[in-house]
Each structure stands twice: as C-alpha cells, then as structure tokens.
Amino acid sequence: MHIQRTLFGVFLIAFLSLVLFTVIAYFNLQENAALDRQEKVSLQVLKSIEVLFNNLEDMEEGAASASSFHRQTSLSQYNAARELYPKHLQALLRAQVTDSAERYQIKTLSGLTESFVKTAAMVVSGTGSFPSPDLAREQLQDQLASIKLLVHAIEEKERATLYANGAESSVRSERMLTIFTAFSVFMFLFFMTTYLFISRNLSNRSRAAKVLKEKEQLFSGLFYKSPIMLTLVEVSTEKIMDINENALLFFGQTREHVIGKSVREMDIILDPAFREIMFERLQHDQKVQNLETQIKARNGRIRNVVYHMEQVFLNNEKCLIMAFEDITDRKMAEKRLKESETLFSQIFYKSPIMKCISEVDTGVYLDVNDNYTRFFGYEKEELIGKASTELNFWKNPSDRSILIKELREKGEFRSLEFELKTKSGELRHILLHADLVQLDGGECLMTAFVDITESKQAGDFLKNMNLSLEKSVAERIKEISDYKYALDQAALVAITDTNGRYIHANENFCLLTEYQPEELLGQHYSIIASDYHPAQEFFENHNLTASGGTIWESEIKSKTKSGKFFWADTTIIPILDASGVAYQYLIIRWDITAKKNTETALLQAFEELGKSENRLKQAQALSHLGSWEYAFDTQQTIWSDELYAILGTSPAETEADFSSFLGFVHPEDVAMVEETVISTLNSENVSCQYNCRIIRKDGEVRYIFLVFEREPTVPGQPDKLLGILQDVTKERLAQMEKERITADLLQRNKDLEQFAYIVSHNLRAPAANIIGLSDLICTLKPSTPAFMKSINGLKISVAKLDAVINDLNNVLQIRREVNERKEQVDLYQLVEDIKTMTSGLMAKEKVSIQTNFSDLEKIYTIKSYLHSIFANLISNSIKYRQANQVPAIEILSNKKDGKNIITFRDNGLGIDLTAHQHKIFGLYKRFHFHTDGKGMGLYMVKTQVEALGGKIHVHSRVNHGTEFSIEFDEAYT
C-alpha cells in the first residue's frame, strides 16, 4: 500500500509540473500571437497608406494636367484615380489599429483626403471660388504636401512598432528555451530519485510477500479444507470474496461463478427479512449465533440452514466469516414426527370408516370416531364407558366371542362380515377389520368396519340384471336364427371371399347345383358358370359394382354338376368392414328356372300362334301376353285383343299406334321407353326388351314386360316390327316383396352384429369393472381411502350397466312393436303436436320451422314411430345449431318414382361425412361434444324408419347444415 501511495505522489508531481510548463508555454504563445496580430496590422497600414498616397498623386497629376492642357489622357488618369480612391481609403480605415493616437492620425488623414478629392474635382471642372486655375492647382499641391507629411508620420510610427515587436519576440523565445531546459533537468532528476526509492521498497515488499504466502497457506488449509461450510463476504459491498469446497458442493456452483458476486445476485436466501435480522444482531452483538433460515441449494432444492457469523478485518476492510450447517434432515424428522401424531388423530376421528377402541375382556368403549356414532345413532357420550353387548349391537351376541377367540389365535383378522343393529333396530351388513393393541399397559381391541349394505343390495340387483340380460340376448339370438332358417328354406344362399371363392353354401344351394359342401368350399364361383353370359363384360360389371359397396342384382344362367342348366334371380350383397371396404360377398339366389322356361315357351308359342290367330289369342289370354306388329311401308300398327285387355281399353276407345301406347305409359317411364325404342330403331340391333309401368283407364298401375324384334327381311318386301307385351304385375309385386324380405333379413343381420358388438364392448366394460372392483374390495382394509373409492366406483359401474341395458331394451322394443296398428297420419298435425311439446325450448332458441306437405299431406303408417322420428330429428337440429345463427328447420314431403319422400333440412353445425359416413347411424356414436347426448337419437331414427319398411339418407357439410331424406314405398304407406 505504501509503494502505491509513493507512485501516486510521483505521478501527481509529474502531472502538476507538466501542467505548469504547459500553462507557461500557453501564455507565451498567447503573447507571441498578439505580437503577430500587431505586426499584421502594421503591415496592412503601411501597404494601404502607400497605395492610397500613390492614388492621390495620380489624381493630382491628372487634375493639374487636365486643367492646364485639357488632355484627354490626363482626364482619364484623373477619373481612374478617383474611382480607385474609395477602395484604398476603406482598406486603410478597416485596419484594426489599437493605438489611439495613430487612429486619430488615420482619421485626420481621411478628412484631408476628402478635402483633397473635392479640390481636385473643382480644378478639373473649373468651378469654385479660385481667382485663377494656377491658384487652384497650388492649393491642390499644398493639400497633397500636407497629406504626404501625415503619411510619413504614420509610416514611421508603424515601422517603429514593427521593430519593437521583433525584439520582444526574440527575448520571449530565448526565455522559453531556458524554461524548457530547466524543466527537463528537473524531471530527469525527479524520476531517477523515484526509481531508486521504488526499487528499495520492492525489495522489502518481496521479503514481506514470502512471509504472507506462508501465512496464506496456513489459512488456506484451515479455510478450504474445513468440514464446515464457510464463506468470506465483504460487508460494504456484500460481495463474496472466498468460499470453501463444502459450500461450493452444497450450492452446486463453481468458484469462478461465485467469487465477486453479491449475496443478492446469488439469490439464495428466500426470506427477504433475513438480511435485516442478521445486520441488527451484528450491530448489537458483533456476531451472529444459531440464526436459522431457508436457502436455495443445488438444483434449486430448498434447504434449512443455521448460520454463525463473525466480523474480521482484511486489508483494512470489514468482512464477515459466515459458517452455516444444513439442518434440513433434522427439521424434516421433527416435522414428520409431528405430522405422524396429527395424522393418527385425523385418521381415527375424521376417517369416513367407522372406528372404535375398546377393552378386549369387557368390550367397554374407550374411544369412538364421529362416523361410528352416526352409524349406530348414538351420541359419543352414550357410548364411552359402555360395552357393545350392553347396547345390544350384535345380531348374534356370540359373534363377539368368536371374534375375540380368533383374534387371540391370529393376532388380527380382515374382512369378516357381520350383521349389527343400530339404535333404531335396523339391521346393517358390515365388513369388519380388527387388531389387538397395547394401550397404557392394557390389552385393547381396535376395530374398523364399513357399511356394505348398499353393496350387497347392488350385487343382488346386478345378479337379477344379468339374468334379464341373458334372457334378452337369448330371445334376440333366437329371433335372428328364425330369420336365417326362413332364408335358408326359401333361397339359395352362399358366401364368397373377395377372390370369389366359396366359404359357405346352404343346403338348398347344394341340392340345386348337385355339389356336396366340401366340393364347393374353396372353389371359384365360376364352377357353376354356364358360358351363357359374355364373361368379360358381365362379370367385370358385377365385380366393379359389388366391390364398390353396392348391391348387385341380375338373372344368371348357371350349370349343375351333371351339366343341367338352371336360372337364378341373383342378389350379391357386399359385407363391409369398419372402413367401408368389402371383405365378403353374400349371394342370395331364387330359382326362376320355371319362370324362364315359361318365358321361353311363350316365345315359342308366339311363333306358333303367328300361324293360327285363334290359338294365339287363347295363349295370350292364358299368359296375359299381348302381341303387336308394325309395317314400315303402310305405317300401320295392329294390336291383339289381349294387348287391349292388358291396357284396360278397347279398339273403339283407343287407336293402335305408338303415341296411343305412350299415353298409357307411366309419366316417369315415358322418356325411358322413347329412348329405348328410338335407339333400337336407329341401331343395327334386331331386337329389344324392357320393363315399364302403365296406367290403365281405371287408374290401376300395372307392370309390363315388352319385347320386339325386326322380322327377317324378305327380298322385295319392307321390314316389320313384331312384339309382345306381357302383364307381369304379379311377378313384379312378388319380386318386390322378395327384395323387401331380403333387405329386412340383411338389416336384421346387421342389427345382430351391432347387438353382438354392444354386448361384447358396452356391457363387458362395466361388468369387468364390477368384477374387478368386487375382487379389490375383498383385499382392502375398510380404513383405507382406496376402499371407499372402490365402493363409489362399483356404484358408478352398476349405474352404467343399467343405462346400457335400458338402451338395449328400448332398441329391442322397437322390433317387437313393429306390428302396432297403422293409421292415416296427418303430417301438418304431427309437426304442430311436436311444436306444442317443445314450445318452451323453441321460444328460448327462437327456432323457425317451415313445412310444405302440399304434395303428400298424409301417410299410412305407425303414428308413434313417425312421431318419434320427427321429434328426434327436430330435437337434433335445435341441439346442434350454430351459435351465431337462429335455428331454421324446413320439412318437405313429395312423391317420386313410386316413393313417398319426407325431407328434413337445417342450418346447424353439420357432420363431416368424409370421416363419419359409415358410423353416422351407429349406436352410441356422437359427432359433437359441446352438449349432452348419448349417441342414441340417429340410431333410433334409422331403426324406426327401417322397421316401417323405409330408408334414410343423409347429406351434410360442416357449418352448412344437414339434410335427412326418408323414403317409403307407396305400396307400404
């Protein structure tokens, strides 16, 4: 520290000396600058006055010559001098002369010059008060002489000033050189003296440093290797000066990260008041002992420590040595002991389980909790000091003796079931746990039990529900089995995989094809192909249609094992997986060989009857087959009597031609008939056949089958068209009934699959939960929180199982009630009834319902089913409305293609059909979760629509609303 002060003094003296020398040099330079300015002013005066005098001489000479000799050159000389005169005079006047006498002389010179210029002007112009020109010129010369004397005086003064300034500048320069030399010698001697002084001090310092190092090594050993956590802190700045290894390990820091940082920057003390308490004790006692606080240790852990602090002085600075000890484990042990005592008290008195402590021998109650008193209906004071046998708690008094005996043998028992009586005499089932404990040197009985009365009742209820469910499932399975039996008896049924190989064939199929089941299974369906149909086009159409998920129908000619041919009306139904892809095909065939033989026979009969009119009419009448022919040359058409009979008209009422025939064709079939006939006539085809509907005179709708062909051309004769028209109404209605039955069977099969899914998933989950929770309860102590949680879970699972079974009963009820009496239902009135029922909700949500039933006002159906369908769809439109729009619902009805169609539209949230197309009508399927729902509504709607023989379709876009279309055949409504 001494050498530092010495160096500071040396540099201060050197700095002050340099400042003094600089100030002297500065003032010297200022004086030299003033002399230089004076010198410049003198030179400017000398130059200006010389130029001005020369200008005046030129002016005098030009004026005198011009006055005497009147020369033009002299006049020009005068004028030029006069023009320059003001400039030279101003230059003299602008000179910054500081001497007042000299300034007066210059001012006098300026006045004489002005007077001289005026006199010269009068001389040149010949004006003025001069007696003669010569006198004027003499006066002009006298004035110039006076000016010259004054100019000489000013010049002499300025030259004297220049000489004096030069002499003074030389003296100042010599004096400055002397000062600089003296300053350099002084600084050299000063720094040499300082060097010798510092060298001697450094030698002494080296010896002192060696001693200090030895002391530091001793301190380091005591400080850094100490098992106690130590920190050295500077009091004034609170910065950490040093820290030992144990403290660094405790904080999880490195020495470089800690040294130099303040305690505040380290942010390790959690209590903001700790610093104030610490400094208050330091000021009072000069040390701190046993001061506890919480700090942040390694990885942010909060630890409890106790501090000890002592003040020391290092390098004349007040510092603190801080020693601290981690007491977290000790504090935690004390806390756990206290919590354990509190916990036991809470577990016993606040436990939801009934608990008591009693004497083993006498059964006298020593203590009971609140739930124990509530269970029996007594106050605590009524129980303490009395025995359970005295209060008549046991249904069987011998139960307590059995309990004590088993306890003495085993020391404890768990989950024994007993029946106890409350104060009111009510019997309750309990599950009891008991232990023998020692209290105050005496043997006591600690018991805990839970009330399982509701659990046992729930178990009995569950058992009854399982029996009911098994009965419902058995009834459903029998119903489906009956349908399968009916289908097997009436049709030829087979199932193939996606490659067309048989995996199932019923008995009727095997009998007709003459193959044994083992011969068919694994074979391709082409095993019965007859080569009658064009293979490529026909079967590619079948594969494309069925693989796309669409039902394919056609009449196919096949061959038995023995080579016999048979015809079958074939329906191929794709069976889809969850993603909508076909993985199997159900093939249902109806043997129509007899029908096809009849048609063939009729065609043959037609050819034969062409030769005999009477036989033809008889055959037509028998087979409801009319004939016609058209001649291209005469454009004449001939209808047979049976054709008139089929149309319900007569030759007198109707002219035989194509336009008259079109008048009987159903309006929806007219375009098809015209297109078919015209395209056949314009092509090279020789024959054509089609089906259509006609409306007879009496309004009856009939189905007909029509075939015509060109008569082979005879050379020299024009072509003819020959055709037959057969009334196939009975066959068509039978076919429609068959298709309805087939569709119903398929739907019931789907329902069975859905039902099986529900049984295997929706019932299995709560049933599994009930079984698991029941097993868990048997292993738990009633005093544990998990026991009560399991009881509550058991109740929830039973409630869920009950809800699922109720839903299944509702679904089955729809199928059982399908034969409910049908009636004419007024659609307008039906909607009004629903509006009345939901008037509160509709008014709250400002729902708008628009209806248009002008095309179809009434429908013949089951009213309760149709009411449920309408109510569900209207309720869904309101429930799943858009938040920023008023709900708008539109309900329409119309007739089209023999169908009665009812359409529902709304402006609600809509459904993403891309993601949910195949599960939109599934049971428990929901697509919006912002409101309550079970996913039953659309499933019930579809089930009821199909139960009424109808179909339902949906079109929807997200945030653009939804449209449901319900179709019923006119024949069934």
Buried (B, 14 or more C-beta within 10 A) or exposed (E): EEBEEBBEEBEEEBEEBEEEBEEBBEEBEEEBEEBEEBBEBBEBBBBBBBBBBEBBBBBBBBBBBBBEEEEEEBBEBBEBBBEBBEEBBEBBBEBEBEBEEBBEBBEBBBEBBEEBBEBBBBBBEEEBEBEEBEEBBEBBEEBBEBBEEBBEEBBEBBEEBBEEBEEEBEEBEEEBEEBEEEBEEEBEEBEEEBEEBBEEBEEEBEEEEEEEEEEEEEEEEEBBEBEEBBBBBBBEEBBBBBBBBBBBEBBEBEEEEBEEBEBEEBEBBEEEEBBEEBEEBBEEEEEBEEBBBBBBBEEEEEBBBBBBBBEEEEEEEEBBBBBBBBBBEEBEEEEEEEEEEEEEEEBBBEBBBBBBBBBBEEBBBBBBBBBBBEBBEBEEEBBBEBBBBEBEBBEEEEBBEEBBEBBEEEEEBBBBEBEBBBBEEEEBBBBBBBBBEEEEEEEBBBBBBBBBBEBEEBBEEBEEBBEEBEEBBEEBEEBBEEBBEEBBEBBBBBBBEBEBBBEBBBEBBBEBBBBEEEBBBEBEBEBBBBEEBEEEEEBEEBBEBBBEBEBBBBBBBBBBBEEEEBBBBBBBBBBBEEEEEBEBBBBBBBBBBEBBEBBEEBEEBBEEBBEEEEEBBBBBBEBBBBBBBBBEEEEEBEBBBBBBBBBBBEEEEBEBBBEBBBBBBBEEBEEBBEEBBEEBEEEEEEEBEBBBBBBBEEEEEBBBBBBBBBBEEEEEEEBBBBBBBBBBBEBBEEBBEBBBBBBBBBBBBEBBEBBBEBBEEBBEBBBEBBEBBBEBBEEBBBBBEEBBEBBEBBBEBBEBBBEBBEBBEEBBEBBEEEEEEBEEBBBEEBBEBBEEEBEEEBEEBEBEBEBEBEEBEBBEBBBEBBBBBBBBBBBBBBBBBBEEEEBBBBBBBBEEEBBBBBBBBBBBBBBEBEEBEBBBBBBBBBBEEEEEBEBBBBBBBBBBBBBBBBBBEBBBEBEEBBBBBBBBBBEBB
